Amino acid sequence: MASLWHAARVAPALAALVLAATSCGGSATPPASSGANTLSLKACTVDGMAARCGTLTVPEDRLTGQGRTIGVRVVMFPATGRDSAPDPVVYFAGGPGGSTVDLIPSEMPDLVSLNAQRDLVFIEQRGTGKANPLTCPAFTAALADKAALRASVESCLAHLNGDLRFYTTAMYADDVAQVLTDLHYAKANLMGISYGVSVEQVFALRHPGMVRTMTFQSGTPLNVPIFERQPTSTQAALDYVFARCDSQPACHRAFPHLAADWTALWSSLGAAPWTVPAAQSPSKTAMRMDQGDLQNAIYQLLYTGNEAPIPLLVHFLGTARNKAAAMIAVASAAQQAGLAPTAGGGPETMLLYETECAEPWASERPAALTGRGKSFAYQLDYEGAQWFSYVCSLIPRSAAAVGSQRLTASAIPVLAFNGAGDPLDPPGNMAGARTIWPDSRDITLPGQGHDVNSFSWEQCAGTLTGTFIAQASVANLNTSCLASVSVLLPAFDLSLHDVAFGGA
């Protein structure tokens, strides 16, 4: 299970080297316009599995119900068991900008066990998928050239096939409520990852009577500004990896001074970028690495939970006497491993901009960023926040379409999973959650980043989720399986051979 935030927010520069080397304050759904319809599902096959599919027509402007209409795709997998429960599991993908329906092939393997007793429902977020994806060419202009950046954003908005003001999380939540009503589900069990956790909470604020349980994967309560905390969260995730290495005899023996190695590497790149001429590069293209490239690469490894090579890379590069030779060695190992560079310059997902620019939980005020002087990620995050701050001044917004996101105490049961090494939604972000959801529990998954890996799910989180949904409470959950997750985590890479060939 993966989220999409990092795809739009993290530059891929060093990846080519390292990797290729809430019950109040809401409002009910407004009446739909005459152009809306009632959802009807028909038999279909999705990823080789029998399902029921359909498209619901809804007003783009749900505030008035007037104007153009848009289609919302729905896929439902009927429960496979004999004694099925009446409340389905509704899954929300990460994003915003990812189509929940298009992601079924990658998400279904981890959800199929829940399908025995309950229908599984996937409802595509407006503005995603094949029907009406709200995307634009990449904004390549830098903040230093505000005129060019403004022109790029304004051109995007002028040609966008939709009024971006109405593509908020709240409007999506109201689409979901209409789907569930049309399918005659009185209550539903909500499950989401990353941004999907935010969708769950907004839905619960607007339609509290329709929610039976909520399962959070790599998420944060709406009252915590995750992006303003991100420099501190990223530093904490790297410190966690260093601590894990230090606690393991083999890793500690191989890299006994990781903090010093990191300081040496970071300082060296701060003094001047490292370079390799094209003639010496394994790819025959010039290579360059500065602090920003290093931050981006480390962040991607942390985000995806690929912690295994981090201590080795920090030590190998931090202690290198010949910088060019060290970069070439890392790139060669990555090539042998068959890791391709991450491509840059993809389309802009405009739902991400509307969310971050309009919704309080996604705020990113430069002056509010944490970790100044304490986090290696601060400077680049600060520059990114400045960039978003300017672009957001150009993005159309509607406070009414966002609605209230103020969390209040709720009796809805909540089970939350957060990766111990997550640089975006760390376990600490769940502190105080029980004052909002008294029947809640947050579980830290060892060795995991932001993406929920299948290993953790199969060994522990999946079983706990099934039990939680069945009993609609966090009471008496047996978390002893977490010990097996810790024991069976992949070992840290101790040599470039391990990077190239996946182990000693």
C-alpha positions in Angstrom: 0.0 0.0 0.0 1.5 3.3 -1.0 0.8 7.0 -0.8 1.5 9.6 -3.4 2.6 12.7 -1.5 6.3 12.1 -2.2 5.9 11.8 -6.0 5.0 15.5 -6.3 7.0 16.8 -3.4 10.4 15.1 -3.6 12.9 15.8 -6.3 14.7 12.8 -7.8 18.2 14.2 -8.3 20.3 11.9 -6.1 18.0 9.0 -6.6 19.8 8.4 -9.9 23.0 8.0 -7.8 21.7 6.3 -4.6 18.8 4.4 -6.0 20.1 4.0 -9.5 23.5 3.8 -7.7 -14.4 15.4 14.5 -18.4 15.2 14.8 -19.2 18.9 14.8 -18.8 21.7 12.4 -19.5 19.8 9.3 -22.5 20.0 6.9 -24.7 17.5 5.3 -24.5 16.9 1.6 -26.4 19.6 -0.3 -29.2 18.5 -2.7 -27.9 17.3 -6.0 -28.8 19.0 -9.2 -31.3 17.5 -11.6 -28.2 16.3 -13.6 -27.3 13.8 -10.8 -28.4 10.2 -11.0 -28.8 7.2 -8.7 -25.9 4.8 -8.8 -26.5 1.4 -10.4 -23.8 -1.3 -10.4 -23.4 -4.0 -13.0 -21.3 -7.2 -13.1 -17.7 -6.6 -14.2 -14.3 -8.1 -13.9 -11.5 -6.0 -12.3 -7.9 -7.3 -12.2 -9.3 -10.8 -12.9 -11.8 -10.7 -10.0 -15.6 -10.6 -10.1 -16.9 -7.2 -9.1 -19.7 -4.8 -9.7 -19.0 -1.5 -11.4 -20.7 1.8 -12.1 -20.4 5.5 -12.5 -22.3 8.0 -10.4 -23.0 11.4 -11.9 -22.7 14.2 -9.3 -22.7 18.0 -9.5 -19.2 19.5 -9.7 -20.4 22.4 -7.5 -22.0 20.5 -4.5 -22.6 23.8 -2.7 -25.4 24.9 -5.1 -26.0 21.7 -7.0 -26.0 23.7 -10.2 -23.8 23.8 -13.3 -21.8 21.0 -14.9 -21.8 17.4 -13.7 -18.9 15.0 -13.4 -18.6 11.2 -13.2 -17.4 9.2 -10.1 -16.3 5.6 -10.8 -17.2 3.0 -8.2 -16.1 -0.6 -7.9 -17.6 -3.0 -5.3 -16.3 -6.5 -4.5 -19.2 -8.4 -2.9 -18.3 -10.4 0.3 -17.2 -13.9 -0.6 -18.3 -15.6 2.7 -21.7 -17.0 3.5 -22.4 -14.9 6.6 -21.4 -11.5 5.4 -21.8 -8.3 7.5 -23.9 -5.4 6.3 -21.2 -2.8 6.7 -18.6 -2.6 4.0 -15.0 -1.6 4.0 -14.4 1.6 2.1 -10.8 2.1 1.0 -9.2 5.5 0.4 -5.9 5.6 -1.5 -3.1 8.0 -0.9 -2.7 11.2 -2.9 -4.4 13.4 -3.5 -4.4 12.7 -7.1 -4.3 8.9 -7.1 -7.3 7.0 -8.5 -8.6 4.6 -5.9 -10.1 2.5 -8.7 -6.9 2.4 -10.8 -4.9 1.4 -7.8 -7.1 -1.7 -7.0 -4.5 -4.2 -8.4 -1.8 -2.9 -6.0 -4.1 -2.5 -3.0 -6.4 -5.6 -3.3 -3.8 -8.2 -2.2 -3.6 -6.6 1.3 -7.4 -6.2 1.5 -8.6 -9.5 0.2 -8.8 -11.1 3.7 -11.3 -8.5 4.7 -13.5 -9.4 1.7 -14.6 -12.7 3.2 -17.1 -11.0 5.6 -17.6 -7.6 4.0 -18.0 -5.9 0.7 -15.0 -3.9 -0.4 -15.9 -0.5 -2.0 -13.5 1.7 -4.0 -14.8 5.2 -4.9 -12.7 7.3 -7.2 -11.8 10.8 -6.1 -13.2 13.5 -8.3 -10.5 14.9 -10.6 -8.6 11.6 -10.8 -8.6 8.6 -13.1 -9.3 8.4 -16.8 -12.5 10.5 -16.9 -11.3 13.9 -15.8 -7.8 13.9 -14.4 -6.9 17.4 -13.3 -3.3 17.7 -14.2 -1.1 20.3 -15.9 2.4 20.4 -17.4 5.1 20.6 -14.8 5.8 24.1 -13.3 9.4 24.3 -14.2 10.0 28.0 -13.3 11.9 28.7 -10.1 10.6 31.0 -7.4 13.3 33.5 -8.4 11.4 34.0 -11.7 8.0 34.8 -10.3 6.7 36.2 -13.6 7.4 32.9 -15.4 6.0 30.8 -12.5 2.8 32.9 -12.4 2.4 32.5 -16.2 2.8 28.8 -15.9 0.2 28.4 -13.1 -2.3 30.7 -14.7 -2.0 28.9 -18.1 -2.6 25.7 -16.2 -5.8 27.0 -14.6 -7.1 28.5 -17.8 -6.9 25.2 -19.6 -8.0 23.0 -16.7 -11.1 20.9 -17.3 -12.8 21.8 -14.0 -13.3 24.4 -11.4 -10.5 23.6 -8.9 -12.4 25.2 -6.0 -14.8 22.2 -5.8 -12.2 19.5 -5.8 -11.7 19.5 -2.0 -11.6 16.6 0.4 -15.0 17.7 1.7 -16.6 17.5 -1.8 -15.1 14.0 -2.3 -16.4 13.0 1.1 -19.9 14.1 0.0 -19.5 12.0 -3.2 -18.7 9.0 -1.0 -21.7 9.6 1.2 -24.0 9.7 -1.9 -22.5 6.4 -3.2 -23.0 4.6 0.2 -26.6 5.9 0.4 -27.4 4.7 -3.1 -25.9 1.3 -2.3 -28.0 1.2 0.9 -25.2 0.9 3.3 -26.2 2.5 6.6 -22.7 2.4 8.1 -19.2 1.7 6.7 -15.8 0.8 8.0 -13.3 3.4 6.6 -9.7 2.6 5.8 -7.1 4.7 4.2 -3.4 5.4 3.8 -1.7 8.8 4.1 -4.0 11.4 2.5 -6.7 8.7 2.7 -6.6 9.1 6.5 -7.4 12.7 6.0 -10.3 11.8 3.8 -11.6 9.4 6.6 -11.6 12.2 9.1 -13.2 14.7 6.9 -15.9 12.2 6.0 -16.5 11.5 9.7 -16.9 15.2 10.4 -19.4 15.6 7.7 -21.3 12.3 8.0 -20.6 10.9 11.5 -23.6 8.7 11.6 -22.4 6.7 8.6 -19.1 5.6 10.1 -18.7 2.4 12.1 -14.9 2.2 12.4 -11.8 4.0 11.0 -8.4 2.4 10.3 -5.5 4.8 9.7 -2.4 3.7 7.8 0.5 6.2 7.9 -1.7 9.1 8.8 -2.1 12.1 11.2 -5.0 13.8 13.0 -6.3 16.8 11.1 -5.2 19.1 13.9 -1.5 18.4 13.3 0.2 20.4 10.5 2.3 17.6 9.0 4.2 19.6 6.5 5.2 22.3 9.1 6.6 19.4 11.2 8.3 17.7 8.4 11.9 18.9 8.9 11.8 17.6 12.5 10.0 14.4 11.4 12.6 13.7 8.7 15.5 14.2 11.1 13.8 11.9 13.7 13.4 9.2 11.0 17.1 9.3 10.1 18.0 9.2 13.8 15.8 6.1 14.2 17.7 4.3 11.4 21.1 5.2 13.0 19.8 4.0 16.4 18.6 0.7 14.8 22.0 0.2 13.3 23.8 0.9 16.5 21.6 -1.6 18.4 22.6 -4.4 16.0 26.1 -5.8 16.6 27.0 -6.5 12.9 25.8 -3.0 11.8 27.5 -1.3 14.7 30.8 -3.0 14.1 30.7 -2.1 10.4 29.6 1.5 11.0 30.6 2.5 14.6 30.5 6.3 14.0 27.5 6.9 11.9 26.7 10.3 13.4 30.2 11.5 12.7 30.1 10.0 9.2 26.9 11.9 8.5 28.3 15.2 9.8 31.4 14.8 7.6 29.3 14.0 4.5 26.8 16.8 5.1 29.6 19.4 5.8 31.6 18.3 2.7 28.6 18.7 0.4 27.8 22.1 2.1 31.3 23.3 1.2 31.0 22.3 -2.5 29.0 19.8 -4.6 30.6 16.6 -5.5 31.0 16.0 -9.3 32.0 13.2 -11.7 32.7 14.1 -15.4 30.7 12.3 -18.0 33.8 10.5 -19.3 34.2 8.8 -15.9 30.5 8.1 -15.1 29.1 4.6 -15.6 26.1 6.1 -17.4 28.4 8.4 -19.5 26.5 11.4 -18.2 28.0 13.9 -15.7 27.1 13.3 -12.1 26.6 16.0 -9.4 25.6 15.8 -5.7 24.9 18.6 -3.3 23.1 18.8 0.1 19.7 19.1 -1.6 20.3 15.9 -3.6 21.4 14.0 -0.5 18.4 15.1 1.4 16.0 14.1 -1.4 17.6 10.7 -1.7 17.6 10.0 2.0 14.0 11.1 2.3 12.9 8.7 -0.5 14.7 5.8 1.2 13.0 6.7 4.5 9.6 7.3 2.9 9.5 3.9 1.2 10.9 2.1 4.2 14.0 1.0 2.3 16.3 1.6 5.3 18.8 -1.2 4.6 21.3 0.8 2.5 21.2 4.0 4.5 24.0 3.4 7.1 26.3 1.9 4.5 25.8 4.8 2.1 26.3 7.4 4.9 29.5 5.6 6.0 30.9 4.9 2.6 30.4 8.4 1.3 31.1 10.1 4.6 34.5 8.5 5.0 35.5 8.6 1.3 38.8 10.2 0.4 38.2 10.1 -3.3 34.8 11.6 -3.8 34.4 10.9 -7.5 35.4 7.2 -7.0 32.9 6.9 -4.1 30.1 8.2 -6.3 31.0 5.9 -9.2 31.1 2.9 -6.9 27.7 3.6 -5.5 26.2 4.3 -9.0 27.8 1.0 -10.3 26.2 -1.0 -7.4 22.9 0.6 -8.1 23.2 -0.3 -11.8 24.0 -3.9 -11.0 20.9 -4.0 -8.8 18.8 -3.0 -11.8 17.6 0.2 -10.1 16.6 2.9 -12.6 16.7 6.6 -11.9 13.4 8.2 -10.9 12.1 10.3 -13.8 11.4 13.9 -13.2 9.3 16.5 -14.9 6.0 14.7 -14.7 2.6 16.4 -14.8 1.4 18.5 -11.9 -1.4 16.9 -9.9 -3.7 19.9 -9.2 -5.7 18.2 -6.5 -2.5 18.3 -4.4 -2.3 22.0 -4.9 -5.9 22.6 -4.1 -5.5 20.5 -0.9 -2.3 22.1 0.3 -3.4 25.6 -0.6 -7.0 25.5 0.8 -7.1 23.0 3.6 -5.9 23.9 7.1 -4.4 20.4 7.9 -2.1 20.7 4.9 -0.7 24.2 5.7 2.9 24.8 5.1 3.8 28.3 6.4 7.5 28.9 6.0 7.7 30.7 9.4 6.0 27.8 11.1 8.4 25.1 10.0 10.1 23.2 12.9 13.7 22.0 13.1 15.6 25.1 12.3 19.2 24.5 13.2 18.4 21.0 14.3 17.2 19.2 11.1 19.3 18.5 8.0 16.0 18.8 6.1 15.1 22.3 7.2 16.6 24.4 4.5 15.2 22.5 1.5 11.8 22.2 3.2 11.9 25.9 3.9 12.6 26.7 0.3 9.8 24.4 -0.7 7.4 26.0 1.7 8.3 29.4 0.2 7.6 28.1 -3.3 4.3 26.6 -2.3 3.4 29.8 -0.5 3.7 31.8 -3.7 2.0 29.2 -5.9 -0.9 29.0 -3.4 -1.5 32.7 -3.8 -2.6 31.9 -7.4 -4.7 28.8 -6.7 -8.5 29.5 -6.5 -10.1 28.5 -3.2 -13.6 28.3 -1.6 -13.8 28.2 2.2 -17.3 26.8 1.9 -16.1 23.9 -0.3 -13.5 23.1 2.3 -15.8 23.2 5.3 -14.8 22.9 8.9 -11.9 20.6 9.8 -12.0 21.2 13.5 -11.8 17.8 15.3 -14.0 17.3 18.3 -14.4 14.2 20.6 -16.0 11.3 18.8 -17.0 7.8 19.8 -15.9 6.3 16.5 -13.4 3.5 17.1 -10.0 4.2 15.5 -7.0 1.9 14.9 -3.9 3.7 13.7 -0.6 2.3 12.3 2.5 4.5 11.8 5.9 3.5 10.7 8.7 4.0 13.3 10.8 5.5 10.6 8.2 7.5 8.7 9.5 11.0 7.8 6.0 12.4 7.1 3.5 10.9 9.5 5.6 9.6 12.4 4.1 7.9 15.5 4.6 11.1 17.5 1.9 12.8 15.4 -0.7 10.6 17.0 0.0 11.9 20.5 -3.2 13.1 22.1 -5.4 11.1 19.7 -7.3 9.4 22.5 -8.6 12.8 23.6 -10.3 13.0 20.3 -11.2 9.3 19.8 -11.4 7.6 23.3 -11.8 4.2 21.7 -8.5 4.4 19.7 -5.1 2.9 19.6 -2.0 3.9 17.7 0.5 1.1 16.9 4.0 1.7 15.8 5.3 -0.7 13.1 9.1 -1.2 13.5 11.4 -0.7 10.5 8.7 0.8 8.4 8.6 4.2 6.6 5.6 5.9 5.2 4.5 3.2 2.7 2.8 0.2 4.4 4.9 -2.7 3.2 3.3 -6.1 2.7 5.7 -7.7 5.1 4.3 -5.7 8.1 0.8 -6.1 6.9 1.0 -9.9 6.5 2.9 -10.5 9.7 0.8 -8.3 12.0 -1.2 -5.2 10.8 -3.6 -7.1 8.6 -4.7 -9.5 11.4 -5.1 -6.7 13.9 -7.2 -4.8 11.4 -9.4 -7.7 10.8 -10.0 -8.2 14.5 -10.6 -4.5 15.1 -13.2 -4.2 12.3 -14.9 -7.4 13.4 -15.4 -6.2 17.0 -15.6 -2.5 16.3 -13.3 -1.6 19.2 -9.6 -1.5 20.0 -10.2 -3.5 23.2 -8.1 -6.7 23.7 -6.1 -6.4 20.6 -3.1 -8.8 20.8 -0.1 -7.0 19.5 2.5 -9.7 20.2 3.0 -10.1 16.5 5.0 -6.9 16.5 7.8 -8.8 18.0 8.0 -11.1 15.0 8.0 -8.0 12.7 11.1 -6.7 14.6 12.9 -10.0 14.4 12.2 -10.6 10.7 13.1 -7.1 9.4 15.6 -7.1 6.5 19.2 -6.8 7.6 21.1 -3.6 7.0 23.4 -3.7 4.0 27.0 -4.0 5.1 28.7 -3.7 1.7 28.1 -2.4 -1.8 27.8 -6.1 -2.8 24.6 -6.2 -0.6 23.2 -3.2 -2.4 23.9 -4.7 -5.8 22.7 -8.2 -5.1 20.2 -7.9 -2.3 22.2 -9.4 0.5 25.5 -10.9 1.4 
